[in-house]
């Protein structure tokens, strides 16, 4: 892929932006007079998935031998 380094830099930036947006949306929904709990649960799940993706990019949750084989 052109423009994407081996460490997934572009993807990391996009995930950080997505996490920030999800946190903002969750806070805004909770601040409403009658928050939509189903929406908050869905956004929270999305946030959890984005965190998991970031952890996977960083090599967490992988055995040491697999992490050592990653470039960079």
PDB file of N, H, CA, C and O in Angstrom:
ATOM      1  N   UNK A   1       0.841  -1.195   0.000  1.00  0.00           N
ATOM      2  CA  UNK A   1       0.000   0.000   0.000  1.00  0.00           C
ATOM      3  C   UNK A   1       0.871   1.237   0.000  1.00  0.00           C
ATOM      4  O   UNK A   1       1.778   1.361   0.823  1.00  0.00           O
ATOM      5  N   UNK A   2       0.615   2.118  -0.880  1.00  0.00           N
ATOM      6  H   UNK A   2      -0.122   2.017  -1.548  1.00  0.00           H
ATOM      7  CA  UNK A   2       1.381   3.348  -0.947  1.00  0.00           C
ATOM      8  C   UNK A   2       0.935   4.313   0.142  1.00  0.00           C
ATOM      9  O   UNK A   2      -0.260   4.475   0.392  1.00  0.00           O
ATOM     10  N   UNK A   3       1.902   4.952   0.786  1.00  0.00           N
ATOM     11  H   UNK A   3       2.873   4.821   0.584  1.00  0.00           H
ATOM     12  CA  UNK A   3       1.593   5.971   1.777  1.00  0.00           C
ATOM     13  C   UNK A   3       1.337   5.445   3.177  1.00  0.00           C
ATOM     14  O   UNK A   3       1.055   6.227   4.085  1.00  0.00           O
ATOM     15  N   UNK A   4       1.428   4.140   3.372  1.00  0.00           N
ATOM     16  H   UNK A   4       1.656   3.505   2.634  1.00  0.00           H
ATOM     17  CA  UNK A   4       1.205   3.562   4.700  1.00  0.00           C
ATOM     18  C   UNK A   4       2.499   2.910   5.135  1.00  0.00           C
ATOM     19  O   UNK A   4       3.014   2.024   4.452  1.00  0.00           O
ATOM     20  N   UNK A   5       3.033   3.349   6.280  1.00  0.00           N
ATOM     21  H   UNK A   5       2.615   4.068   6.835  1.00  0.00           H
ATOM     22  CA  UNK A   5       4.284   2.746   6.749  1.00  0.00           C
ATOM     23  C   UNK A   5       4.010   1.414   7.432  1.00  0.00           C
ATOM     24  O   UNK A   5       2.859   1.068   7.698  1.00  0.00           O
ATOM     25  N   UNK A   6       5.063   0.678   7.712  1.00  0.00           N
ATOM     26  H   UNK A   6       5.998   0.959   7.496  1.00  0.00           H
ATOM     27  CA  UNK A   6       4.936  -0.667   8.261  1.00  0.00           C
ATOM     28  C   UNK A   6       4.267  -0.691   9.628  1.00  0.00           C
ATOM     29  O   UNK A   6       3.656  -1.694   9.998  1.00  0.00           O
ATOM     30  N   UNK A   7       4.373   0.394  10.382  1.00  0.00           N
ATOM     31  H   UNK A   7       4.869   1.209  10.083  1.00  0.00           H
ATOM     32  CA  UNK A   7       3.795   0.414  11.728  1.00  0.00           C
ATOM     33  C   UNK A   7       2.312   0.758  11.714  1.00  0.00           C
ATOM     34  O   UNK A   7       1.688   0.794  12.775  1.00  0.00           O
ATOM     35  N   UNK A   8       1.734   1.008  10.561  1.00  0.00           N
ATOM     36  H   UNK A   8       2.240   0.979   9.699  1.00  0.00           H
ATOM     37  CA  UNK A   8       0.313   1.337  10.487  1.00  0.00           C
ATOM     38  C   UNK A   8       0.024   2.745  10.964  1.00  0.00           C
ATOM     39  O   UNK A   8      -1.033   2.990  11.546  1.00  0.00           O
ATOM     40  N   UNK A   9       0.936   3.679  10.734  1.00  0.00           N
ATOM     41  H   UNK A   9       1.795   3.480  10.261  1.00  0.00           H
ATOM     42  CA  UNK A   9       0.817   5.048  11.226  1.00  0.00           C
ATOM     43  C   UNK A   9      -0.478   5.740  10.838  1.00  0.00           C
ATOM     44  O   UNK A   9      -1.123   6.374  11.673  1.00  0.00           O
ATOM     45  N   UNK A  10      -0.856   5.620   9.581  1.00  0.00           N
ATOM     46  H   UNK A  10      -0.332   5.106   8.903  1.00  0.00           H
ATOM     47  CA  UNK A  10      -2.087   6.268   9.119  1.00  0.00           C
ATOM     48  C   UNK A  10      -3.298   5.659   9.820  1.00  0.00           C
ATOM     49  O   UNK A  10      -4.211   6.375  10.231  1.00  0.00           O
ATOM     50  N   UNK A  11      -3.298   4.361   9.949  1.00  0.00           N
ATOM     51  H   UNK A  11      -2.556   3.780   9.615  1.00  0.00           H
ATOM     52  CA  UNK A  11      -4.408   3.686  10.611  1.00  0.00           C
ATOM     53  C   UNK A  11      -4.488   4.090  12.079  1.00  0.00           C
ATOM     54  O   UNK A  11      -5.581   4.295  12.608  1.00  0.00           O
ATOM     55  N   UNK A  12      -3.334   4.207  12.742  1.00  0.00           N
ATOM     56  H   UNK A  12      -2.446   4.040  12.312  1.00  0.00           H
ATOM     57  CA  UNK A  12      -3.316   4.631  14.141  1.00  0.00           C
ATOM     58  C   UNK A  12      -3.927   6.019  14.297  1.00  0.00           C
ATOM     59  O   UNK A  12      -4.715   6.260  15.212  1.00  0.00           O
ATOM     60  N   UNK A  13      -3.565   6.918  13.408  1.00  0.00           N
ATOM     61  H   UNK A  13      -2.926   6.722  12.665  1.00  0.00           H
ATOM     62  CA  UNK A  13      -4.100   8.284  13.461  1.00  0.00           C
ATOM     63  C   UNK A  13      -5.614   8.254  13.281  1.00  0.00           C
ATOM     64  O   UNK A  13      -6.341   8.943  13.997  1.00  0.00           O
ATOM     65  N   UNK A  14      -6.083   7.468  12.338  1.00  0.00           N
ATOM     66  H   UNK A  14      -5.492   6.909  11.756  1.00  0.00           H
ATOM     67  CA  UNK A  14      -7.530   7.382  12.103  1.00  0.00           C
ATOM     68  C   UNK A  14      -8.256   6.771  13.290  1.00  0.00           C
ATOM     69  O   UNK A  14      -9.365   7.189  13.623  1.00  0.00           O
ATOM     70  N   UNK A  15      -7.639   5.781  13.934  1.00  0.00           N
ATOM     71  H   UNK A  15      -6.738   5.441  13.664  1.00  0.00           H
ATOM     72  CA  UNK A  15      -8.261   5.170  15.106  1.00  0.00           C
ATOM     73  C   UNK A  15      -8.309   6.139  16.279  1.00  0.00           C
ATOM     74  O   UNK A  15      -9.293   6.169  17.018  1.00  0.00           O
ATOM     75  N   UNK A  16      -7.260   6.929  16.457  1.00  0.00           N
ATOM     76  H   UNK A  16      -6.460   6.904  15.857  1.00  0.00           H
ATOM     77  CA  UNK A  16      -7.263   7.935  17.526  1.00  0.00           C
ATOM     78  C   UNK A  16      -8.372   8.951  17.274  1.00  0.00           C
ATOM     79  O   UNK A  16      -9.083   9.341  18.200  1.00  0.00           O
ATOM     80  N   UNK A  17      -8.519   9.375  16.027  1.00  0.00           N
ATOM     81  H   UNK A  17      -7.941   9.058  15.275  1.00  0.00           H
ATOM     82  CA  UNK A  17      -9.585  10.317  15.681  1.00  0.00           C
ATOM     83  C   UNK A  17     -10.958   9.690  15.931  1.00  0.00           C
ATOM     84  O   UNK A  17     -11.862  10.350  16.446  1.00  0.00           O
ATOM     85  N   UNK A  18     -11.110   8.424  15.568  1.00  0.00           N
ATOM     86  H   UNK A  18     -10.376   7.888  15.150  1.00  0.00           H
ATOM     87  CA  UNK A  18     -12.392   7.735  15.779  1.00  0.00           C
ATOM     88  C   UNK A  18     -12.698   7.623  17.263  1.00  0.00           C
ATOM     89  O   UNK A  18     -13.834   7.859  17.676  1.00  0.00           O
ATOM     90  N   UNK A  19     -11.703   7.265  18.076  1.00  0.00           N
ATOM     91  H   UNK A  19     -10.780   7.073  17.740  1.00  0.00           H
ATOM     92  CA  UNK A  19     -11.907   7.183  19.524  1.00  0.00           C
ATOM     93  C   UNK A  19     -12.342   8.526  20.094  1.00  0.00           C
ATOM     94  O   UNK A  19     -13.259   8.597  20.912  1.00  0.00           O
ATOM     95  N   UNK A  20     -11.682   9.580  19.658  1.00  0.00           N
ATOM     96  H   UNK A  20     -10.938   9.522  18.993  1.00  0.00           H
ATOM     97  CA  UNK A  20     -12.017  10.920  20.130  1.00  0.00           C
ATOM     98  C   UNK A  20     -13.452  11.286  19.759  1.00  0.00           C
ATOM     99  O   UNK A  20     -14.195  11.833  20.575  1.00  0.00           O
ATOM    100  N   UNK A  21     -13.831  10.979  18.524  1.00  0.00           N
ATOM    101  H   UNK A  21     -13.227  10.535  17.862  1.00  0.00           H
ATOM    102  CA  UNK A  21     -15.183  11.272  18.067  1.00  0.00           C
ATOM    103  C   UNK A  21     -16.215  10.464  18.854  1.00  0.00           C
ATOM    104  O   UNK A  21     -17.257  10.996  19.237  1.00  0.00           O
ATOM    105  N   UNK A  22     -15.932   9.197  19.092  1.00  0.00           N
ATOM    106  H   UNK A  22     -15.086   8.765  18.781  1.00  0.00           H
ATOM    107  CA  UNK A  22     -16.869   8.352  19.845  1.00  0.00           C
ATOM    108  C   UNK A  22     -17.018   8.850  21.279  1.00  0.00           C
ATOM    109  O   UNK A  22     -18.128   8.884  21.809  1.00  0.00           O
ATOM    110  N   UNK A  23     -15.916   9.236  21.910  1.00  0.00           N
ATOM    111  H   UNK A  23     -15.014   9.209  21.479  1.00  0.00           H
ATOM    112  CA  UNK A  23     -15.992   9.774  23.269  1.00  0.00           C
ATOM    113  C   UNK A  23     -16.842  11.038  23.303  1.00  0.00           C
ATOM    114  O   UNK A  23     -17.652  11.230  24.209  1.00  0.00           O
ATOM    115  N   UNK A  24     -16.648  11.896  22.307  1.00  0.00           N
ATOM    116  H   UNK A  24     -15.989  11.740  21.571  1.00  0.00           H
ATOM    117  CA  UNK A  24     -17.428  13.133  22.229  1.00  0.00           C
ATOM    118  C   UNK A  24     -18.912  12.832  22.048  1.00  0.00           C
ATOM    119  O   UNK A  24     -19.760  13.450  22.692  1.00  0.00           O
ATOM    120  N   UNK A  25     -19.222  11.875  21.166  1.00  0.00           N
ATOM    121  H   UNK A  25     -18.533  11.373  20.643  1.00  0.00           H
ATOM    122  CA  UNK A  25     -20.625  11.529  20.911  1.00  0.00           C
ATOM    123  C   UNK A  25     -21.285  10.897  22.136  1.00  0.00           C
ATOM    124  O   UNK A  25     -22.448  11.174  22.428  1.00  0.00           O
ATOM    125  N   UNK A  26     -20.540  10.045  22.855  1.00  0.00           N
ATOM    126  H   UNK A  26     -19.595   9.821  22.617  1.00  0.00           H
ATOM    127  CA  UNK A  26     -21.081   9.422  24.068  1.00  0.00           C
ATOM    128  C   UNK A  26     -21.360  10.490  25.119  1.00  0.00           C
ATOM    129  O   UNK A  26     -22.421  10.486  25.742  1.00  0.00           O
ATOM    130  N   UNK A  27     -20.415  11.401  25.317  1.00  0.00           N
ATOM    131  H   UNK A  27     -19.553  11.404  24.811  1.00  0.00           H
ATOM    132  CA  UNK A  27     -20.598  12.466  26.306  1.00  0.00           C
ATOM    133  C   UNK A  27     -21.789  13.350  25.942  1.00  0.00           C
ATOM    134  O   UNK A  27     -22.567  13.736  26.815  1.00  0.00           O
ATOM    135  N   UNK A  28     -21.931  13.670  24.660  1.00  0.00           N
ATOM    136  H   UNK A  28     -21.299  13.357  23.951  1.00  0.00           H
ATOM    137  CA  UNK A  28     -23.047  14.509  24.220  1.00  0.00           C
ATOM    138  C   UNK A  28     -24.384  13.813  24.450  1.00  0.00           C
ATOM    139  O   UNK A  28     -25.359  14.441  24.864  1.00  0.00           O
ATOM    140  N   UNK A  29     -24.420  12.520  24.181  1.00  0.00           N
ATOM    141  H   UNK A  29     -23.629  12.010  23.845  1.00  0.00           H
ATOM    142  CA  UNK A  29     -25.671  11.772  24.374  1.00  0.00           C
ATOM    143  C   UNK A  29     -26.016  11.669  25.858  1.00  0.00           C
ATOM    144  O   UNK A  29     -27.183  11.788  26.232  1.00  0.00           O
ATOM    145  N   UNK A  30     -25.013  11.449  26.700  1.00  0.00           N
ATOM    146  H   UNK A  30     -24.065  11.352  26.395  1.00  0.00           H
ATOM    147  CA  UNK A  30     -25.262  11.367  28.140  1.00  0.00           C
ATOM    148  C   UNK A  30     -25.717  12.710  28.713  1.00  0.00           C
ATOM    149  O   UNK A  30     -26.429  12.745  29.716  1.00  0.00           O
ATOM    150  N   UNK A  31     -25.314  13.802  28.087  1.00  0.00           N
ATOM    151  H   UNK A  31     -24.735  13.773  27.272  1.00  0.00           H
ATOM    152  CA  UNK A  31     -25.669  15.134  28.568  1.00  0.00           C
ATOM    153  C   UNK A  31     -27.108  15.518  28.204  1.00  0.00           C
ATOM    154  O   UNK A  31     -27.658  16.470  28.758  1.00  0.00           O
ATOM    155  N   UNK A  32     -27.704  14.785  27.287  1.00  0.00           N
ATOM    156  H   UNK A  32     -27.257  14.012  26.838  1.00  0.00           H
ATOM    157  CA  UNK A  32     -29.088  15.091  26.900  1.00  0.00           C
ATOM    158  C   UNK A  32     -30.026  14.822  28.071  1.00  0.00           C
ATOM    159  O   UNK A  32     -29.721  14.040  28.972  1.00  0.00           O
ATOM    160  N   UNK A  33     -31.172  15.489  28.033  1.00  0.00           N
ATOM    161  H   UNK A  33     -31.420  16.124  27.301  1.00  0.00           H
ATOM    162  CA  UNK A  33     -32.154  15.321  29.102  1.00  0.00           C
ATOM    163  C   UNK A  33     -32.646  13.879  29.193  1.00  0.00           C
ATOM    164  O   UNK A  33     -32.796  13.334  30.287  1.00  0.00           O
ATOM    165  N   UNK A  34     -32.897  13.264  28.034  1.00  0.00           N
ATOM    166  H   UNK A  34     -32.775  13.706  27.145  1.00  0.00           H
ATOM    167  CA  UNK A  34     -33.298  11.851  27.996  1.00  0.00           C
ATOM    168  C   UNK A  34     -32.357  11.118  27.038  1.00  0.00           C
ATOM    169  O   UNK A  34     -32.654  10.976  25.852  1.00  0.00           O
ATOM    170  N   UNK A  35     -31.224  10.657  27.564  1.00  0.00           N
ATOM    171  H   UNK A  35     -30.983  10.773  28.527  1.00  0.00           H
ATOM    172  CA  UNK A  35     -30.248   9.988  26.696  1.00  0.00           C
ATOM    173  C   UNK A  35     -30.781   8.670  26.144  1.00  0.00           C
ATOM    174  O   UNK A  35     -31.536   7.959  26.807  1.00  0.00           O
ATOM    175  N   UNK A  36     -30.374   8.368  24.930  1.00  0.00           N
ATOM    176  H   UNK A  36     -29.760   8.946  24.393  1.00  0.00           H
ATOM    177  CA  UNK A  36     -30.738   7.115  24.265  1.00  0.00           C
ATOM    178  C   UNK A  36     -29.735   6.051  24.707  1.00  0.00           C
ATOM    179  O   UNK A  36     -28.612   6.005  24.205  1.00  0.00           O
ATOM    180  N   UNK A  37     -30.144   5.196  25.650  1.00  0.00           N
ATOM    181  H   UNK A  37     -31.056   5.233  26.058  1.00  0.00           H
ATOM    182  CA  UNK A  37     -29.243   4.198  26.220  1.00  0.00           C
ATOM    183  C   UNK A  37     -28.767   3.189  25.180  1.00  0.00           C
ATOM    184  O   UNK A  37     -27.630   2.721  25.247  1.00  0.00           O
ATOM    185  N   UNK A  38     -29.622   2.853  24.223  1.00  0.00           N
ATOM    186  H   UNK A  38     -30.545   3.233  24.169  1.00  0.00           H
ATOM    187  CA  UNK A  38     -29.226   1.911  23.171  1.00  0.00           C
ATOM    188  C   UNK A  38     -28.105   2.519  22.317  1.00  0.00           C
ATOM    189  O   UNK A  38     -27.157   1.826  21.949  1.00  0.00           O
ATOM    190  N   UNK A  39     -28.216   3.799  22.010  1.00  0.00           N
ATOM    191  H   UNK A  39     -28.986   4.363  22.309  1.00  0.00           H
ATOM    192  CA  UNK A  39     -27.178   4.479  21.234  1.00  0.00           C
ATOM    193  C   UNK A  39     -25.880   4.528  22.033  1.00  0.00           C
ATOM    194  O   UNK A  39     -24.802   4.311  21.478  1.00  0.00           O
ATOM    195  N   UNK A  40     -25.973   4.807  23.317  1.00  0.00           N
ATOM    196  H   UNK A  40     -26.848   4.983  23.768  1.00  0.00           H
ATOM    197  CA  UNK A  40     -24.778   4.859  24.160  1.00  0.00           C
ATOM    198  C   UNK A  40     -24.096   3.494  24.192  1.00  0.00           C
ATOM    199  O   UNK A  40     -22.870   3.417  24.113  1.00  0.00           O
ATOM    200  N   UNK A  41     -24.870   2.422  24.307  1.00  0.00           N
ATOM    201  H   UNK A  41     -25.866   2.485  24.371  1.00  0.00           H
ATOM    202  CA  UNK A  41     -24.292   1.069  24.302  1.00  0.00           C
ATOM    203  C   UNK A  41     -23.601   0.776  22.972  1.00  0.00           C
ATOM    204  O   UNK A  41     -22.505   0.216  22.949  1.00  0.00           O
ATOM    205  N   UNK A  42     -24.242   1.154  21.865  1.00  0.00           N
ATOM    206  H   UNK A  42     -25.133   1.609  21.884  1.00  0.00           H
ATOM    207  CA  UNK A  42     -23.651   0.905  20.545  1.00  0.00           C
ATOM    208  C   UNK A  42     -22.348   1.683  20.379  1.00  0.00           C
ATOM    209  O   UNK A  42     -21.353   1.139  19.902  1.00  0.00           O
ATOM    210  N   UNK A  43     -22.357   2.957  20.775  1.00  0.00           N
ATOM    211  H   UNK A  43     -23.166   3.399  21.163  1.00  0.00           H
ATOM    212  CA  UNK A  43     -21.148   3.772  20.664  1.00  0.00           C
ATOM    213  C   UNK A  43     -20.039   3.239  21.566  1.00  0.00           C
ATOM    214  O   UNK A  43     -18.866   3.263  21.195  1.00  0.00           O
ATOM    215  N   UNK A  44     -20.409   2.761  22.741  1.00  0.00           N
ATOM    216  H   UNK A  44     -21.362   2.741  23.043  1.00  0.00           H
ATOM    217  CA  UNK A  44     -19.428   2.199  23.666  1.00  0.00           C
ATOM    218  C   UNK A  44     -18.806   0.938  23.089  1.00  0.00           C
ATOM    219  O   UNK A  44     -17.605   0.714  23.242  1.00  0.00           O
ATOM    220  N   UNK A  45     -19.614   0.109  22.424  1.00  0.00           N
ATOM    221  H   UNK A  45     -20.589   0.291  22.300  1.00  0.00           H
ATOM    222  CA  UNK A  45     -19.072  -1.097  21.770  1.00  0.00           C
ATOM    223  C   UNK A  45     -18.111  -0.715  20.653  1.00  0.00           C
ATOM    224  O   UNK A  45     -17.049  -1.321  20.509  1.00  0.00           O
ATOM    225  N   UNK A  46     -18.484   0.295  19.855  1.00  0.00           N
ATOM    226  H   UNK A  46     -19.347   0.787  19.972  1.00  0.00           H
ATOM    227  CA  UNK A  46     -17.602   0.757  18.786  1.00  0.00           C
ATOM    228  C   UNK A  46     -16.279   1.260  19.351  1.00  0.00           C
ATOM    229  O   UNK A  46     -15.212   1.006  18.791  1.00  0.00           O
ATOM    230  N   UNK A  47     -16.367   1.977  20.469  1.00  0.00           N
ATOM    231  H   UNK A  47     -17.234   2.183  20.924  1.00  0.00           H
ATOM    232  CA  UNK A  47     -15.171   2.496  21.122  1.00  0.00           C
ATOM    233  C   UNK A  47     -14.279   1.341  21.590  1.00  0.00           C
ATOM    234  O   UNK A  47     -13.058   1.398  21.443  1.00  0.00           O
ATOM    235  N   UNK A  48     -14.883   0.310  22.145  1.00  0.00           N
ATOM    236  H   UNK A  48     -15.875   0.264  22.264  1.00  0.00           H
ATOM    237  CA  UNK A  48     -14.135  -0.852  22.592  1.00  0.00           C
ATOM    238  C   UNK A  48     -13.447  -1.551  21.415  1.00  0.00           C
ATOM    239  O   UNK A  48     -12.294  -1.969  21.525  1.00  0.00           O
ATOM    240  N   UNK A  49     -14.140  -1.673  20.315  1.00  0.00           N
ATOM    241  H   UNK A  49     -15.076  -1.334  20.225  1.00  0.00           H
ATOM    242  CA  UNK A  49     -13.552  -2.286  19.124  1.00  0.00           C
ATOM    243  C   UNK A  49     -12.380  -1.468  18.602  1.00  0.00           C
ATOM    244  O   UNK A  49     -11.360  -2.028  18.201  1.00  0.00           O
ATOM    245  N   UNK A  50     -12.520  -0.153  18.605  1.00  0.00           N
ATOM    246  H   UNK A  50     -13.349   0.302  18.930  1.00  0.00           H
ATOM    247  CA  UNK A  50     -11.431   0.714  18.142  1.00  0.00           C
ATOM    248  C   UNK A  50     -10.215   0.563  19.060  1.00  0.00           C
ATOM    249  O   UNK A  50      -9.079   0.540  18.585  1.00  0.00           O
ATOM    250  N   UNK A  51     -10.447   0.460  20.363  1.00  0.00           N
ATOM    251  H   UNK A  51     -11.370   0.478  20.749  1.00  0.00           H
ATOM    252  CA  UNK A  51      -9.335   0.249  21.308  1.00  0.00           C
ATOM    253  C   UNK A  51      -8.661  -1.094  21.042  1.00  0.00           C
ATOM    254  O   UNK A  51      -7.435  -1.197  21.080  1.00  0.00           O
ATOM    255  N   UNK A  52      -9.464  -2.119  20.773  1.00  0.00           N
ATOM    256  H   UNK A  52     -10.460  -2.035  20.743  1.00  0.00           H
ATOM    257  CA  UNK A  52      -8.907  -3.439  20.470  1.00  0.00           C
ATOM    258  C   UNK A  52      -8.050  -3.393  19.203  1.00  0.00           C
ATOM    259  O   UNK A  52      -6.994  -4.022  19.142  1.00  0.00           O
ATOM    260  N   UNK A  53      -8.501  -2.657  18.206  1.00  0.00           N
ATOM    261  H   UNK A  53      -9.359  -2.146  18.256  1.00  0.00           H
ATOM    262  CA  UNK A  53      -7.735  -2.535  16.967  1.00  0.00           C
ATOM    263  C   UNK A  53      -6.406  -1.833  17.224  1.00  0.00           C
ATOM    264  O   UNK A  53      -5.375  -2.222  16.677  1.00  0.00           O
ATOM    265  N   UNK A  54      -6.438  -0.787  18.067  1.00  0.00           N
ATOM    266  H   UNK A  54      -7.277  -0.471  18.511  1.00  0.00           H
ATOM    267  CA  UNK A  54      -5.197  -0.087  18.399  1.00  0.00           C
ATOM    268  C   UNK A  54      -4.240  -1.021  19.138  1.00  0.00           C
ATOM    269  O   UNK A  54      -3.039  -1.018  18.871  1.00  0.00           O
ATOM    270  N   UNK A  55      -4.765  -1.813  20.059  1.00  0.00           N
ATOM    271  H   UNK A  55      -5.741  -1.815  20.276  1.00  0.00           H
ATOM    272  CA  UNK A  55      -3.931  -2.754  20.802  1.00  0.00           C
ATOM    273  C   UNK A  55      -3.330  -3.785  19.853  1.00  0.00           C
ATOM    274  O   UNK A  55      -2.167  -4.160  20.000  1.00  0.00           O
ATOM    275  N   UNK A  56      -4.105  -4.238  18.892  1.00  0.00           N
ATOM    276  H   UNK A  56      -5.050  -3.932  18.772  1.00  0.00           H
ATOM    277  CA  UNK A  56      -3.605  -5.211  17.927  1.00  0.00           C
ATOM    278  C   UNK A  56      -2.476  -4.608  17.088  1.00  0.00           C
ATOM    279  O   UNK A  56      -1.487  -5.281  16.800  1.00  0.00           O
ATOM    280  N   UNK A  57      -2.627  -3.343  16.699  1.00  0.00           N
ATOM    281  H   UNK A  57      -3.431  -2.797  16.933  1.00  0.00           H
ATOM    282  CA  UNK A  57      -1.567  -2.686  15.935  1.00  0.00           C
ATOM    283  C   UNK A  57      -0.291  -2.556  16.749  1.00  0.00           C
ATOM    284  O   UNK A  57       0.811  -2.630  16.206  1.00  0.00           O
ATOM    285  N   UNK A  58      -0.444  -2.360  18.055  1.00  0.00           N
ATOM    286  H   UNK A  58      -1.340  -2.300  18.496  1.00  0.00           H
ATOM    287  CA  UNK A  58       0.722  -2.213  18.926  1.00  0.00           C
ATOM    288  C   UNK A  58       1.330  -3.562  19.282  1.00  0.00           C
ATOM    289  O   UNK A  58       2.424  -3.619  19.844  1.00  0.00           O
ATOM    290  N   UNK A  59       0.636  -4.646  18.961  1.00  0.00           N
ATOM    291  H   UNK A  59      -0.253  -4.599  18.504  1.00  0.00           H
ATOM    292  CA  UNK A  59       1.157  -5.976  19.219  1.00  0.00           C
ATOM    293  C   UNK A  59       0.735  -6.564  20.546  1.00  0.00           C
ATOM    294  O   UNK A  59       1.196  -7.646  20.910  1.00  0.00           O
ATOM    295  N   UNK A  60      -0.138  -5.877  21.286  1.00  0.00           N
ATOM    296  H   UNK A  60      -0.513  -4.999  20.991  1.00  0.00           H
ATOM    297  CA  UNK A  60      -0.613  -6.427  22.555  1.00  0.00           C
ATOM    298  C   UNK A  60      -1.547  -7.589  22.269  1.00  0.00           C
ATOM    299  O   UNK A  60      -2.247  -7.600  21.257  1.00  0.00           O
ATOM    300  N   UNK A  61      -1.554  -8.543  23.146  1.00  0.00           N
ATOM    301  H   UNK A  61      -0.985  -8.533  23.968  1.00  0.00           H
ATOM    302  CA  UNK A  61      -2.405  -9.706  22.966  1.00  0.00           C
ATOM    303  C   UNK A  61      -1.791 -10.738  22.045  1.00  0.00           C
ATOM    304  O   UNK A  61      -2.420 -11.744  21.716  1.00  0.00           O
ATOM    305  N   UNK A  62      -0.552 -10.484  21.627  1.00  0.00           N
ATOM    306  H   UNK A  62      -0.041  -9.667  21.895  1.00  0.00           H
ATOM    307  CA  UNK A  62       0.162 -11.427  20.770  1.00  0.00           C
ATOM    308  C   UNK A  62       1.241 -12.113  21.597  1.00  0.00           C
ATOM    309  O   UNK A  62       1.769 -11.520  22.538  1.00  0.00           O
ATOM    310  N   UNK A  63       1.568 -13.331  21.264  1.00  0.00           N
ATOM    311  H   UNK A  63       1.140 -13.812  20.500  1.00  0.00           H
ATOM    312  CA  UNK A  63       2.682 -13.977  21.962  1.00  0.00           C
ATOM    313  C   UNK A  63       3.989 -13.232  21.673  1.00  0.00           C
ATOM    314  O   UNK A  63       4.137 -12.608  20.623  1.00  0.00           O
ATOM    315  N   UNK A  64       4.914 -13.304  22.595  1.00  0.00           N
ATOM    316  H   UNK A  64       4.794 -13.811  23.449  1.00  0.00           H
ATOM    317  CA  UNK A  64       6.179 -12.578  22.455  1.00  0.00           C
ATOM    318  C   UNK A  64       6.905 -12.922  21.149  1.00  0.00           C
ATOM    319  O   UNK A  64       7.483 -12.045  20.508  1.00  0.00           O
ATOM    320  N   UNK A  65       6.872 -14.195  20.760  1.00  0.00           N
ATOM    321  H   UNK A  65       6.402 -14.908  21.281  1.00  0.00           H
ATOM    322  CA  UNK A  65       7.584 -14.582  19.538  1.00  0.00           C
ATOM    323  C   UNK A  65       6.986 -13.908  18.311  1.00  0.00           C
ATOM    324  O   UNK A  65       7.711 -13.603  17.364  1.00  0.00           O
ATOM    325  N   UNK A  66       5.667 -13.668  18.309  1.00  0.00           N
ATOM    326  H   UNK A  66       5.078 -13.916  19.078  1.00  0.00           H
ATOM    327  CA  UNK A  66       5.028 -13.016  17.167  1.00  0.00           C
ATOM    328  C   UNK A  66       5.329 -11.513  17.176  1.00  0.00           C
ATOM    329  O   UNK A  66       5.551 -10.912  16.125  1.00  0.00           O
ATOM    330  N   UNK A  67       5.334 -10.914  18.376  1.00  0.00           N
ATOM    331  H   UNK A  67       5.153 -11.403  19.229  1.00  0.00           H
ATOM    332  CA  UNK A  67       5.655  -9.480  18.491  1.00  0.00           C
ATOM    333  C   UNK A  67       7.076  -9.227  18.019  1.00  0.00           C
ATOM    334  O   UNK A  67       7.342  -8.236  17.338  1.00  0.00           O
ATOM    335  N   UNK A  68       7.993 -10.125  18.381  1.00  0.00           N
ATOM    336  H   UNK A  68       7.777 -10.929  18.934  1.00  0.00           H
ATOM    337  CA  UNK A  68       9.399  -9.949  18.003  1.00  0.00           C
ATOM    338  C   UNK A  68       9.585 -10.032  16.496  1.00  0.00           C
ATOM    339  O   UNK A  68      10.549  -9.484  15.963  1.00  0.00           O
ATOM    340  N   UNK A  69       8.684 -10.702  15.810  1.00  0.00           N
ATOM    341  H   UNK A  69       7.900 -11.147  16.243  1.00  0.00           H
ATOM    342  CA  UNK A  69       8.807 -10.861  14.364  1.00  0.00           C
ATOM    343  C   UNK A  69       8.236  -9.677  13.588  1.00  0.00           C
ATOM    344  O   UNK A  69       8.426  -9.582  12.375  1.00  0.00           O
ATOM    345  N   UNK A  70       7.530  -8.766  14.285  1.00  0.00           N
ATOM    346  H   UNK A  70       7.376  -8.843  15.270  1.00  0.00           H
ATOM    347  CA  UNK A  70       6.951  -7.601  13.607  1.00  0.00           C
ATOM    348  C   UNK A  70       8.046  -6.654  13.144  1.00  0.00           C
ATOM    349  O   UNK A  70       9.035  -6.459  13.849  1.00  0.00           O
ATOM    350  N   UNK A  71       7.877  -6.057  11.950  1.00  0.00           N
ATOM    351  H   UNK A  71       7.073  -6.216  11.377  1.00  0.00           H
ATOM    352  CA  UNK A  71       8.858  -5.081  11.487  1.00  0.00           C
ATOM    353  C   UNK A  71       8.793  -3.815  12.335  1.00  0.00           C
ATOM    354  O   UNK A  71       7.733  -3.464  12.853  1.00  0.00           O
ATOM    355  N   UNK A  72       9.897  -3.149  12.472  1.00  0.00           N
ATOM    356  H   UNK A  72      10.758  -3.434  12.052  1.00  0.00           H
ATOM    357  CA  UNK A  72       9.929  -1.850  13.171  1.00  0.00           C
ATOM    358  C   UNK A  72      10.169  -2.002  14.571  1.00  0.00           C
ATOM    359  O   UNK A  72      10.225  -1.011  15.299  1.00  0.00           O
TER     360      UNK A  72
END
